[in-house]
Amino acid sequence: MLRSRFRRLAAAAAVAVVGVGALTACGDGGDDETTSGPVKLRFLSLAWQKESLQANKDLVAKWNAEHPDIQVEYVQGDWNSIHDQLVTSFEGGDAPDIVHYEASAIGEFSKQGYLTDLSGLISDDLKGQIDQGVWDTVTYDGKVTGVPFLLESQVVIANKKLLDAAGVAVPPADGGWTWDEFQANAQKLTKPGQYGVAWALKSPTNRVLNLALNFDGKFFYTDGGKTEVKVGDAEKEVPKRIHDMIYTTKSASPEALGMSGADTLPGFFGGKYAMLPGSVSLRQQMVEQAPAGFEWVTLPPVKGLSSKQAANPQTLSIAEDSKAKKQAAQFLEYFLNPTNMAALAKGDWLVPTGKQANEELVKLTGGKQGWDVAADSAADLTVAPFQMADGYPEWKTKYATPALQQYFANKITLDQLGTQLVDGGKQVLR
């Protein structure tokens, strides 16, 4: 998910961090009081990559030049420390007016009343640009407490020369392979010294639960206010298929099980692995690290009953304590208009949530470097049940990850995996 990606990489970005606790109280002037001079807003941004940082700062500067009566101060945050900083600032009543974070993390702040319900503050046009399934990821108790704007989908990066040599055609951006086709093509791409696929499963839980939506696998079921973990045929489908690729057809490398996505790159560039299922953001590393002459392509998400995947978008929220909510919402509308959202997505190698922003991004990039596939994948991203389960983080850490690692290491059976996941749910969701 997004947070793990930024925690891995943010340290290398050498970004200056300004603690949120050092901020003064939310924006001066605005809804609740009248003061002389411009309304002042503080915008805490978690942008960290060079192009993304520049895009964020340029948009703030342009806004300030065009809106002398509403001035926005750009404040640099850090993904590694943002959660604790926000806890401190919200509890102390000195949070920034506008907060950049992610859908899976704002729920607790929303339930505690620290974030504004944006339902009546944002335009119907902005609402209509983003699919309802994505809005659902930021809706808590009927309140929309963030605007989702950047998404991270799961695609497949492939070695084009190896595909050609095996007679495997690249599917169109809007027509990905089925799981059966993916598995069959992985076999075609497997030969001595070469695996069709490298599944990087060092941290398998989010990946498995994300892709389980392909087969309508939910894992978390709520009835009458009570949530429990269930593992039926739908939930077993993805882990079983991955396991079969490793141990039955032997088209997936067993050594990749303990790797992160970045760990597989040397083998991929060296021709050891033909395909890498992974985040759409992996394309950036292809561009920056691939050897000269290396040909790679981005393949669309694999399909089961559907191509649905869990969405955990980056978000922009307004603090409930802000004295300038209307002005902050005006800035959000500007910051996230289609052209600006496309620029922000390009800077982070992610997918914009807005339909028109996606169209503009494809035009801006000519669809090259996999941007056509990235844009098309946005339509299949939606809220997943595990994202709304309060006990998910503990269940994931204590039960799901160890059980999945054992299963993929061929140490327990599929039924034993299901039993461990269900039993873990009983412990956490009591």
N, C-alpha and C positions, 0 to 999 in steps of 0.2 A: 504494500500500500504506500500512499504518498509519504506518510511520516517516516517509515523505515528507509525510504529512498533518501530523504533529506538528512536523516540522522547519519546515514553512511557517508554522505558526500559534503555536507555543509562545512565540516571542519576544513576542507581543502579550499573553500571559497575565499578565505581570508577576508571575511566581511566584518567591519567594525560593528560592535553590538552596543546598543544603547538600552539599558535596563528599563523596563516599563515602570518599575517602581520609582524611577527617578522623574517620571513625568508629573507635571502638575495636573490638576483636575481637568475633567472633560471640558470641551470647547466653551469659550466665552460667548455670551450673547445668545441670540437665537430664540428658541421656543418659549423659554420660561422667564427671561428677563431682557430688559432693554439696556444696551450700553452704546456708547459712542464708538465709532471706528468699526472696522470690519469684523465679521464673525470669524473666530479662529478655531480651526479643527486640527486635531492631531490624528494622523493616519499611521498606524503601526503596520509595516510591510515585512513579509518574510521572504521577499525576493532575494536570491543569493547568487544566481549565475550572472555573468557579466552582461549579457544581452538583456536579460530580464531586469536586472537592476537599472540599466540605462532606460529601458522602456518605462518602468515605474516612475523614475525621477523625471523623465521628460514629460510624462502626462501630468504630473503634479505641477511642474513648472508652467506648462501651457495653461492649465486650469487657472492658476494664480494670476497669470497675465491677462486672462480673459474675464476673470471674476474678482475685481478688486474689493468687492464687498464681502467675499467669502474666501478666506485664505487658509490653505492647507499646509500644515507642517509635516514633512516626510520624516518618519522615525524608523530607524532600521532595527528590526528584531532578528531573532535567531531561532531556527527550528529546534535546536538542542535544548533550549531553556525556556521556550515560550510558555509552556503549560504552567510551570511554577511561577513565572513572572505574572501571568494573568491572574492566577489565584490570589497572589499578593495584592495586585492592583485593584481587582474587583472588590476584595474584602476591605481594602483601605479606602475605596471610593475615589481612586485617582486613575482609573483606566482611560486609555485613549478613546477618542470618539469613534474611530473606525478601526476594526481589528481584522487582520488577515489570519486565517487558520484553516482548518479542514473539517468536513462534515462530521466525521467520527469523533471529533474531540470537542465540538461545541455543545453537544447534548447536555453535559453536566452543567455547563454555565447557563444554558437555556433553562433547564429545570430549576436552577437556583434563582432565576429572575434577573440575571445580570445582562441579558441581551434583549434588545428591542424586537417586538413583533413587527416585521416589515410589511405585512400584508397590505396595510393601508398607505404605505409610504412609497412603494415602487409602482411604476407604471404598468398598465396592462400590456404594453408593447414588450417590455423586458420580461414580464411573466410569460408571454406567449412565445418568446424566442427559445425558452428552455423547456425540455420535456418534463411532464409531470413526475415521471419516475425519478428524475434528478432532484426536483423540488422536494420530493418526499424524504430525501436524505437529510434535509435541513428543517423538517417540520416536526415539532415536538409539542404534544398536547394541543394540536391544532394551530400552533403558532409557527410562523416562518421566521427563523431567527438568523438566517444568513442567506446571502446570494451566492449560489454555486457558480463558479466561473471557469475553473480548469479541471480537466478529467485525465485519468490515467487508465487506459485500456490495456488488455493483454492481447498481443499479436504474436506473429512468428517471424523471426529474422532468419533469412536463408542465404546460403552460398549459391549464387546464381550459376557459376560454372559447374558445380556439382549437380544442381538440378538439371541443367542442360545435358550433362554427360549421362545422366540416368533416364533421360527422356521424360522428365517430370515438368509439366507446363505450369507456369505461374498463373494463378487464378486472378480474375479481375478484382479491383478494389472493393466492389460491392458483391462479390460472390465467393466467399471463402469455402474451403474444403469442409466436408463433414468429418466427424471424428474417424469414421471408417476409412475415408479417403486419406486423411492425415496419417493414420497408422499404416495403411497400405503403401503410401509414398515413402514413409520412413523406412519400410522394409526394402524398397527399391534402392534407397540411398545407403543401405548398409552393406558393407563388404569388409574383407580383412583390413584392419587398421582404420576403419571409418564407420562411425555410427550415424544413423539417420537423425537422431535427436539427442540433445543433452538437456535433461530436465534439471534445472538448478533448484534443488529442494532442501537447502539448508534450513529455510524457514517455510515449511510446507502449508501451514494451516490457511492463511489468507488465500493462497493460490488455489488450493483445493476447494474451499468454500465459495470462492469467486467463480471458478469454472463450473462448479456443481449446478449453477443456475442454468447452464446449457441443457440440463436434463430435468429441470424443475426441482433440483435437490435443495431443500431449505435448511435442514438440520435443526433449526430452532422453530418450534411451533407454539403458538399462544392460543389458549382457549379459556374463556372465563377469567381473564386476568392472570392466569398462571402459564408460565413458559417452561417448556421442557425440550430436551434434545431427543430427536428420533432419527434413526438411521435405517432407512428402507432401501429398496432397489434404486431409487433415484439418487440418493446420497452416495451409494456405493459405486455408481457408474464411473465417475472420473478416476477415483483412486484405483479401481480395478483395471481400467484401461492403461493407466500409467504403469502399474505393476506388470501387466502383461507385456508391455513394450520392453521392460527391463529384463524379465525372466523367461517369458515364453517365446516371443519373436526375437528377442535380444537386439532390437533396433534402437534401444536407448542405452546410453552409457551408464553403468552402475556407479562409476567413479564420480559422476556429476551430482549424485544425491547429496553430498555434503558441501556442495559449492553454492555460492551466491551467483547472481547473473554475471557480475564482473569477472568472477573466477573462471568462467567458461570461455572467455574471449580468446586467450592464447590458443586453446585447442580449436576454436572455431576458425580463427585466422589461419591456423596451420592445417586445416582440412581434416581434422579429426572428427568434427561434428558438422553435419550438413545443415541442421536447423536448430535454432534456439527459441523456444517459446519464452516470452518475457514481456516486460513492460514496453509500451510504445516509446518511452523515453530512452530506451536502449539504442535507438537510432542515433542519438547524439554521440555515443561512444563509437558507433560505426564510422561516423563522419570524422571524428577526431583521432581515432586510433587505428583504423584499418590500414594495412600496408598499401603502398602504391600499387595500383592495378587490381586490387581486390574488388570483386563485383559482388554486391549484396543487394537483396531485395526485401521489402516488407510484405509479408503475406497477411491477408485479413484474419480476424479471429476465427477459430475453428467452431463449427456448428454441431450441436446435438439436436434436440427438439427445437432449439432456437440458438441464437448467438448471444443471449443475455449474459451480462456480467455485472458484478457488483460495482457500484459507483461510490467513490469516496472523494468527492470534489474538494478542491481548495475553495474557501469561502471568504466573503467579506461581510462582517456584522457591524451593527451599531450598538454601542453600549447603552444600556437602559438609563444610566446616569447622565448621558450626554444632554447638554442644555441646547443643543442645536441639531436635533434629529432630522428636521426637514432639510436643512442645509446639507447635512451629511448624506441624506438620501439623494439630493441633487448631484452631489459629487459622485456617488456610486453610479448613477445613471450615465453620467459623462464618462467616467473611468471604464465602464463596461459596455459602452456602445459597440456595435459590431466591429468597426475598424480597430478600436483600441483593444478589444478583447482578442482579436486575431493577432495583434502585435504582442500582447502579453503571452499568449499561447506559444507563439513562435519562439519567444525568448526562453521559454522553459521546456520546449520540445514536448509539450502536452497538448491536449485536445480541448478546444473551447466548448463550453456548454451551449452557446447560442447557435442556432441554425444559420443565421446570416453570417455570423463570425466565421463559421466553418467554411462557408462558400467563399468568403473573402480571403481566408487563409490559403485555400487551394489555388485561388487566382494569384495571390501574392507569391506563392512558391512554385507555381506551375505544377503542383502535385508531386514534385520531385522529392527524393529522400524519404519516401513513404508518407508524405503529407496527405495524399489522396486517401490512402488506407486509414490513416489516423483520423481524418475528418469523418469518414464514413462510419467508423466504429462507434462514434458518439451515440448513434441512435439506439444501440443495444445496451447502454449502461443504465442501470436502475438501482433502486434501493434493495438490499438483501435483508432477510430476517435477522441474520447474525449482527448486522450493524445496529439494530435497535434493541438488542438484548443487553441489559445492564451487566450481566455476569460474563459476557463474552471474553474480555481481556484475561480474566483469571482462568476460565475454562481453556482458552487457547494455550496459555503458558503452562499450566499445571497438567493438563490432560491431553488436549488435542495434538499439540506438537510432538510430545514424546510418543504418543500412540501412532501417529502417522509416520514418524521416523522409523519406528520398529517395523511397521507394515512394509514400508518401502525398502527396508533392509532385509525383508523376507524372514523376519523373526516371529511374526504372528500372522494369523490368517485374517481374511477379510471379515469374517464373523467376529473374531476376537477384537478386531479394530472397532467394529460397531459397538460391541459390548463396552469397551473402555470409554468410548465417546459418550455413550448414554449414561454410564455410571458416573462419569465426570460431571455431566450435566446435573445429575441428582445431587451431587455434593455442592455445586456452585449455585444452583438455582432454587435452593430450598426456601 
